[in-house]
Amino acid sequence: MGRRKGSNTAQTSTNSSNQFEGTKIRFQDADDDGVATDSSNLDESILAVDKAAEDVSMGEPNVSFVDSDAGDDKTSADYYFDSYSHFVTAFQEMLKDVVRTKTYQNVIYQNKFLFQNKVVLDVGAGTGILSLFCAKAGAAHVYAVECSHMADMAKQIVETNGLSDVVTVLKGKIEEIELPVAKVDIIISEWMGYFLLFENMLNTVLYARDKWLVNDGVVLPDKASLYLTAIEDAEYKDDKIEFWNNVYGFDMSCIKKQAMMEPLVDTVDQNQIVTNSHLLKTMDISKMAPGDASFTASFKLVAQRDDYIHAFVAYFDVSFTKCHKLMGFSTGPKSRATHWKQTVLYLEDVLTICEGEAIVGSMTVAPNKKNPRDVDIMVKYSLSGRRCVVSRVQFYKMR
């Protein structure tokens, strides 16, 4: 999985309407009680925290994926818990993600009726920031579970802030620890990964839900939706893919196939978007089964102008539907940038598309069989246009 160099610049949201397919939903602005901005997809408008930065210093699809990992015994899972122990960089990046952190803070502080006198389980607590928010909102007790060495820091943070009587930090994996209580009223977690599902903690949240959540309990967030759109990206595709044709005078084009299979995590300029966005999958975290994170979904992307298409772009929205007023955020290219950015999947073909023409196809997503924290993606797509006719299957691997 790649990342563009120097692509951390935040984008400001716009008020231009999107043509998204799904249910119209209005999200509350994370930094303003009444203002909502146009976003990216759940279909009416979505959160775009414009001023908050100033305040902060489905069943397994039957698909056989190409496997070029033979001989490589190390996976992202081998490094995950240790890498998160290098908390200064990883956790600071997440805490400084204003869209992410302020949304959670507002969900908790503006919906204290959900938390008052309730027992809360924070899954993958990290620094304990969500647990601290819950304690301040009136929770009876919060159990913050973190498996990395950050748990030791979280304990100190809780003590330093005088909340040890309300927040208990437990070091270990959710699947291995025992809580001091039989049931909890609320499970809160920031479990999402790049492409929503890469290196995510969804199955851990579902395990905790099934083991500890009371029958009428609340999971926060409770909805997550994955979307697909298409972009023009000639300049960077040349830099990433065509680069291998001539490397200091040598032909290294044999690497191009592998480079094409590696999704790129990057912030996409909204002006690059050529088509509508299509809803691929909505997950209801309060009801879904672990296998539902594997799916095949069809899509239809209709060109909104004459242009060239070099890549598909995937992004996700998250919503908290149990709040007094619907809240959430989008990681889409028309919303304020987050640390999740977007996921770019380059196409082998350059598609010449005319306004009104449609790319139709399907995307299959499944955890890698060797390491379930990695993601295998298969995209089938076709275009029968006036200037371009193509039909292809491409495989991608997020590692």
Salt bridges, closest charged atoms under 4 A:
GLU21 OE1 - HIS278 ND1 2.88
ASP31 OD1 - LYS102 NZ 3.76
ASP43 OD2 - LYS24 NZ 3.79
ASP69 OD1 - LYS397 NZ 3.48
ASP69 OD2 - ARG399 NE 3.04
ASP97 OD2 - HIS339 ND1 2.61
ASP152 OD2 - LYS171 NZ 3.10
GLU178 OE2 - LYS211 NZ 3.22
GLU190 OE2 - ARG100 NE 2.72
ASP210 OD1 - ARG209 NE 2.91
ASP233 OD2 - ARG4 NH2 2.58
GLU242 OE1 - LYS256 NZ 3.12
GLU262 OE2 - LYS240 NZ 3.60
ASP266 OD2 - ARG4 NE 2.24
ASP307 OD2 - ARG305 NE 2.83
GLU348 OE1 - ARG392 NH1 2.92
ASP349 OD2 - ARG392 NE 2.55
GLU357 OE2 - ARG386 NH1 3.74
ASP374 OD2 - ARG399 NE 3.99
ASP376 OD1 - ARG399 NH2 2.85
